[in-house]
Amino acid sequence: MRQVKVGLALGSGAAKGWAHIGVINALERAGIKIDVVAGSSVGALVGAAYASHHLPRMETWVRSFRYWDVIRLMDLSWRRGGLLRGDRVFSHVRRLVSHEKIEQCSLPFGAVATNLSTGRELWLTEGDLHQAVRASCSMPGLLSPVEWNGYWLVDGAVVNPVPISLTRALGADIVIAVDLQHDAHLMHQDLLSVTPVEERTSSAATSGWGVKLRQTLTRATQRKMNQRPGAMEIMTTSIQVLENCVKRTRMAGDPPDVLIQPFCPQISTLDFHRAAEAIEAGRLAVEKRMDELLPLIRHKLSKDE
């Protein structure tokens, strides 16, 4: 007999990625033990912090962000294959996550990247932890690609936005997947008249936070409807739409056992200063799926080897 392993597949989503922190915190509070972690793009960043037991430090850091803090972390570059070099932000990440090698992580961990030289998916499960995370986060056109053993690597979301397959390959019997891009659209006109599912199904609906979230969503939607989308918004949203197509195809053939989908469409690609909203959205999303998660709380399932 052996203990069944529960894996966490953390998907791409740029600034929405802080919702992964809320998901992980909620799972831990519910008594669900995660044995394996895999991440794509920002999911790899949060996953690496969690797998190395540095997630509380990362949460404290991102909750402290203000708009100008995010701007100061953006090191513009026009000659390195992306608008941003990414050196500043990943230097901070290196100080937060002190582990140098993936093998040093307390939990089995893997990051997904895309090999531009071959067009294939690459699973990074050993070697330099920070380079693996940096490669997985390299959104095409925005962040510079990473050189790895003679190849150029970019964002893992290009080929595998929610790395369910990698999570299973790392030994997970049950996979909890976190999908942040299910609501990727340019406009969200329906938010003006439709209350988010999380608000309808959660006690937060009547709380001060629930009311504030609703008001924020409405104001953000009204502003977007009256503005012409900028070049950055068009580029990032187009990438997200393409990633959604890839994700749906892959999930059709390899669905997760539990799918968690935080709802935070008001958070744009570079809204990294809105961590509190994203983290709360992650918590609410776990609450919504609690019925499916209950069997993992009551006992750790066993199966014959």
N, C-alpha and C positions, 0 to 999 in steps of 0.2 A: 504494500500500500504506500502511496505517496500523497503528499499534500498538493492540491491543485493550486497552480500559480495564477494570480490575477495580474494582468498587464494593463498599462495605461498608454494609449496612443494619443499624443497631443498634436493637434493639427496646426496649420498655418493660419495667419490672421493679422500680422503686423501689430498695431497698437491694441487690437482686441485680445492679443495674446495674454495680457495680464489676467484675463478671465480664467486662464488655466490655474492661476494661484488660488482663486476662489473655489474652483472645482476641487483641487487637491485638499485644501483646508476643510471643505465640507465633507469629503470622503473620509478624511482622518477623524473628524469629529464624530462621524457616524459609525466608526469602528471598522472601516474597510481597510485592510492591509494590502498595499500595492507591492508586488514582488518584482515587476519588470516595467521599465519605462522606455518608450521610444518617442522621438519628436521630429517634426518637420518644420523648418523655418523658426518662427518664434517659439513653436512648441519644443524645438530642440534646446533653445536657450533656457526656458523654464524647466524643462525636463532634466537638463544637466544640473541645474541648481538643486532640484529635488533629489535626484539620484545621489548627489554628493552631500546631502544634508545641509545645504546652504540656502534653502528657500526662504526661511524667515529673514535672513539678511537682504535677500533680493526684494522681498515684499516691502521691507522698511525703506529701501532705496527708491523703488518706483513710486511708492506712496508719497514720497517727498518731492516728486517732480512738479515743477511749475512750467508754464508755457516757455518762458525764457530759458529755463534749464535745458529743455529739449533742444531749443535752437542752438544753444552753446555747444551741445554735444555733436552737432552736425558739422563735419569738416568737409566743406565743398571741394570737389575735384573734377576737372574736365578732361583729364588725361589718363585715367585708370579704368576705363570701362564702366563707370558709374558716376552719378551725381555726387555721391558721398564716398569717402574712403572708409569710414567706419572705425578708424583707429581710436578715436576718443572714447566712444561708447564701449568698445570691446576691451579697452584698457581698464575701464571701470569694472567690467564684468570679470576680468582676470583677477582683480583685487578682491572681488566678492567671492568668487569660486576659486579657491586656492589649489584645487587638485589639478595636476598637469596632465595626467593620463586618464583615459576612459577606464582603464582597468582598475584605477584607484577608487572609483565610485563605489558606494556602499550597495547600490542596486545595479543589476545588469542594465546597461544603457546603450542606446544606439541612435544615431542621427542620420537622416536621409539627405543626400545632396544629388544634384544633377551634373553628370559629366558632360560638359559641352563638347569635348573632343570626340566622344563616341555617341552622344545622345541617349545614354543609358542611365538608369538609376544606380546610385552607389550607396551602399550601407556602410557607415562609419561606426565600427564597434570596438575599435582598439586604436591606440596611438594618441596623438595630441588632442586633448579634450577641447581646448579653446579653438584650435583650427577647425575641428569638426563642426562645432557650433557656428563659427564664423562662416564657413562654407554653406551650411544649411540655411543660413539667414540671408544670403546674398541675392536679394530680389533683383532680377534683371533690369538694368537701366538705372536702378536707384543705388545699390551698393556694388562696389567693385568685386569681381570674381576672385576666387582664391586658388592659388596654384597648389596642387597636391600631387606629388610623385610624377611630375611632368605633365599633368593634366590641369585643365581649368574647370573649376567647380562653381555652380551657382545654386540658387534656392532649390531645396528639395521639393517644394510645393509644385514645381513645374511638372514633375513626374509622379509624385505621391504625396498629395496634400495632407492626408490623414493616414499615417503609417501603420495600418492594421497588420499588414503582411510582415513588417519588420518586428512588430511586437510579438507575433506568434513565433517567428523564427528565433527570437531570443528566449523562448521557452514558456510563453504565456498560454494557459489553457482557456482562460476566459479573458476577453478583451473589452475594456471600457474605452470607447473612443470619444474624443472631444472635437467637435466640428464647429469652427468659428465662422465659416464662410457661407453658411446656408442662406444668409440674408444679404448676400452681396448684390446690390443693385445701385444704380446711380441715384435714383430718387426713391423715397419711401412715402408716397402720398397716402397710402392706407393708414399710416400712423396717426393721421389727424382724426380718424373716425373709429379706429379699431384699437382696443386696449391690448397691450402685449399679453401673450399667454401666461407668462410668468406672473404678471400682476393679477390676472383673473384667478390663478390657481394657488396663489401664495398669500399668507397672512400679511405680507409686505404691501399688499394692495391698499390696505386701509391705513398703513403707517405713513409717517411723515416722509420716509424715503420713497415709498411707492408714489405718493403724490408728486414729489419733487422730480422723480424719474420721468413721470408722465409729462410734466410741464417742460422738462428739458427736451424730450423727444419731439414734442409739438413745435417748440420754438426752432429747433434744429431743422425740422422738416420744412417749416414755412420759409426759413432762410434759403434752403437749398432750392426750393421750387421757384424762387424769385431770382436766382443767380444762374448765369451761364457757367457750366462746369469748366474748371481750369485744366491745363494740360496734364498736371500731376494727377488730378482726380480721374481724368479719362484714362490715363495709362494704368494706374493702379486698379481701377474698377474693371478694366478690360482683362487684366491679368487674373483678377479674382474670378471673373465669369468663366474664363478658360479653365482655371483650376477646378471650379465647380463641376465642369463637364468631365474632367479627368476623375475627380473624386467619385461622382455618381457611378461611372463605369466600373471603377475598382471596387466600390462598395457592393455593387450588384453581384460581383463574383466572390467577394470575400467580406460579408457583412460583419460588423462587430456584434458582440453579445448584448452590449448596452451602448446606446448612442446618446450622448449629452450634447445639447446645442444651446449654449449661452446666447441670449438675445440682447445685442447692444449695437443696433445699426446706427445710432447717433455718433459712434466713435469712428472717426476716419483713420486712414492708413497711418498718419503720423501724429495722431492724438495720444502720444505716450504719457502725457501729463494727466490723463483721465483714468488713472489706475483704479481709484476708488470705485468708479462706476463699473468698470470692467470686472473687477474682483467680485463685486456684489452680484453682477449678472451671472458669474460662474457659480456662486453659492445658490442662487435661485434655480439655476438649471439642474443642479443636483437634487434639490428639493422636489422638483417636478418629476424626476425619474426615481424617486425613492422606492416606489413599489417594486420596480425591477431590481433595485439594488439590495432589497431586504434579505434575499437568500444569502448574499455575501456577508451580511452582518451577523446573521444568526449562527452561522457555522462556516468553517472552511470545508468545502466539499472534498470528498475523497474518491479516488478511482484506482482501478487496478493498473499496475505498471505494464 
